[in-house]
Amino acid sequence: MEPRLLKQMRGKTIIDMEEGRKVGVFEDLMITPGDFRTAALITSNGGLLNRKLEGARAEDVRVWGHDVILVANPHVIRPKDDITGIADAITASNVLKGRSVISLDGKRLGVADDFYINDQGMVEAVHLQQSIGDGPQNRLRMIPISAVRSMGEDVIVIDMDRMVFAGTDEYITPQANYDR
């Protein structure tokens, strides 16, 4: 299955496999800042006035499906503050909001706006909302997470020599990676 943008996953129903019932609606991911590993999913329950943010550890998710997300049982969904192992994790949507993306040689490549998530729920790439500059790099829209050198408060730094997607040895050139 092709990776999906995180924003395409928002609003997906989360189903408990044990009892076959809805336990929440997908809102966001918690990721670890050093290795960009998915630590947990964040759900919402309740209405507009009594909305509760809850979540489940990534290892308790059994299927990151196209239409629904399946979790092991209803007990894995707990208040966000009670999820173990996510103390250092950060909310994925807050990491990217309008951050500039620059290369190690100091060129601005664009502005990040979303993550691509694979069918194992892992962050696979950064999506650029807009690309900046002249030449082939101005068409670049998808940066493999393996190329991210750092993700700071101000910018995301990319190592263009590491433009390879996990599980492949194929170098992703800007020309082969546009408008995806």
C-alpha positions in Angstrom: 0.0 0.0 0.0 1.3 3.5 -0.8 2.1 5.7 2.1 -0.6 8.2 3.0 -0.4 11.7 4.3 -1.1 12.1 8.0 -3.9 14.5 7.2 -5.6 11.7 5.1 -5.6 9.5 8.2 -7.3 12.0 10.5 -10.9 11.1 11.2 -10.4 7.3 10.6 -12.3 5.1 13.0 -10.4 3.1 15.5 -11.8 -0.4 16.1 -11.1 -2.8 19.0 -10.5 -6.2 17.5 -11.5 -8.1 20.6 -15.1 -6.7 20.9 -15.5 -5.3 17.3 -16.5 -1.8 18.5 -15.5 1.7 17.8 -13.1 3.0 20.5 -12.2 6.4 19.0 -11.3 8.5 16.0 -7.7 9.0 14.8 -6.4 12.5 15.5 -2.6 12.4 15.4 0.6 10.5 16.0 3.2 10.9 18.7 6.7 10.4 17.3 10.1 10.2 19.0 12.2 13.2 17.9 15.6 11.5 17.4 14.6 8.6 15.2 11.1 9.8 14.1 9.6 6.4 15.3 5.9 6.2 15.9 5.3 6.0 19.6 1.5 6.2 19.9 -1.6 7.3 18.1 -3.9 9.9 19.6 -7.7 9.5 19.5 -10.6 11.7 20.4 -13.8 10.6 22.1 -16.9 12.6 23.0 -18.6 15.6 21.5 -17.5 19.2 21.0 -18.0 20.1 24.7 -16.8 16.9 26.4 -14.0 15.8 24.0 -11.3 13.7 25.5 -7.9 13.0 24.0 -6.8 9.5 24.6 -4.4 7.2 22.8 -2.7 3.8 22.4 1.0 2.8 22.1 2.0 2.1 18.5 2.8 -1.6 19.4 -0.9 -2.0 20.5 -2.1 -1.1 16.9 -2.6 -4.3 14.9 -3.6 -2.8 11.5 -3.1 0.7 10.1 -5.7 0.1 7.5 -6.9 2.3 4.6 -10.4 2.7 6.0 -10.0 1.9 9.7 -7.3 1.3 12.4 -7.5 -1.8 14.4 -6.2 -2.0 18.0 -5.7 -5.2 20.1 -8.4 -4.6 22.7 -10.4 -1.8 24.3 -8.0 -1.6 27.3 -5.1 -0.3 25.1 -7.0 3.0 24.7 -6.2 5.2 27.8 -6.0 8.9 28.7 -3.1 10.5 26.8 -1.2 11.3 30.0 -1.4 7.6 31.1 0.2 6.1 27.9 3.6 4.5 28.9 6.8 5.0 26.9 5.9 8.3 25.2 7.5 10.8 27.7 9.9 12.2 25.0 7.5 11.8 22.1 6.1 14.9 20.3 2.8 15.4 18.4 3.5 14.9 14.7 1.2 17.7 13.5 3.0 20.2 15.8 6.4 19.3 14.5 5.9 20.5 10.9 3.7 23.5 10.9 5.3 25.7 8.3 8.9 24.8 9.0 11.4 25.6 6.3 13.4 22.7 4.9 17.0 23.4 4.2 19.9 21.2 2.8 23.3 20.8 4.5 24.7 23.2 1.9 22.4 25.9 3.1 19.8 25.9 0.3 16.1 26.4 1.1 14.2 23.5 -0.4 10.7 24.4 0.7 8.1 24.4 3.5 7.0 21.2 5.2 3.4 20.6 5.9 2.8 16.9 6.5 4.2 13.4 7.1 3.8 10.3 4.9 2.8 7.3 7.0 3.2 3.7 5.8 0.9 0.7 6.4 2.9 -0.1 9.6 2.1 3.3 11.0 5.7 4.5 10.6 6.8 7.9 9.4 8.2 7.4 5.9 8.7 10.9 4.5 8.1 14.6 4.9 5.8 16.3 2.5 6.6 19.8 1.2 3.7 22.1 0.8 5.7 24.3 -1.4 9.1 24.1 -3.0 11.4 27.0 -3.4 14.3 27.7 -5.7 15.5 27.2 -9.2 16.3 23.9 -11.0 15.1 20.4 -10.2 15.0 20.9 -6.4 12.0 23.3 -6.9 9.9 20.3 -7.9 10.8 18.2 -4.9 7.7 17.3 -2.8 8.6 14.2 -0.8 11.7 13.9 1.5 12.5 10.4 2.9 12.7 10.4 6.6 16.2 8.8 6.2 17.4 12.1 4.8 16.3 14.2 7.8 19.4 15.2 9.7 17.5 17.2 12.3 14.1 18.6 13.0 14.4 21.7 15.2 12.1 24.5 16.3 13.0 26.6 13.3 14.0 24.4 10.4 14.3 20.8 9.2 17.8 20.0 7.9 18.1 17.5 5.1 21.1 15.6 4.0 20.7 15.2 0.2 23.2 12.3 0.2 20.7 10.3 2.2 17.7 10.6 -0.1 16.9 6.9 0.0 13.6 5.3 1.2 13.8 2.6 3.9 14.0 -0.9 2.5 15.5 0.2 -0.9 18.8 1.1 -2.2 17.3 3.5 -4.7 18.5 7.1 -4.6 15.6 9.5 -4.8 16.5 12.3 -7.1 14.5 15.5 -7.1 13.5 14.9 -10.7 12.0 11.5 -9.8 10.2 12.8 -6.7 7.9 15.6 -7.7 4.2 16.3 -7.2 3.7 13.0 -5.3 
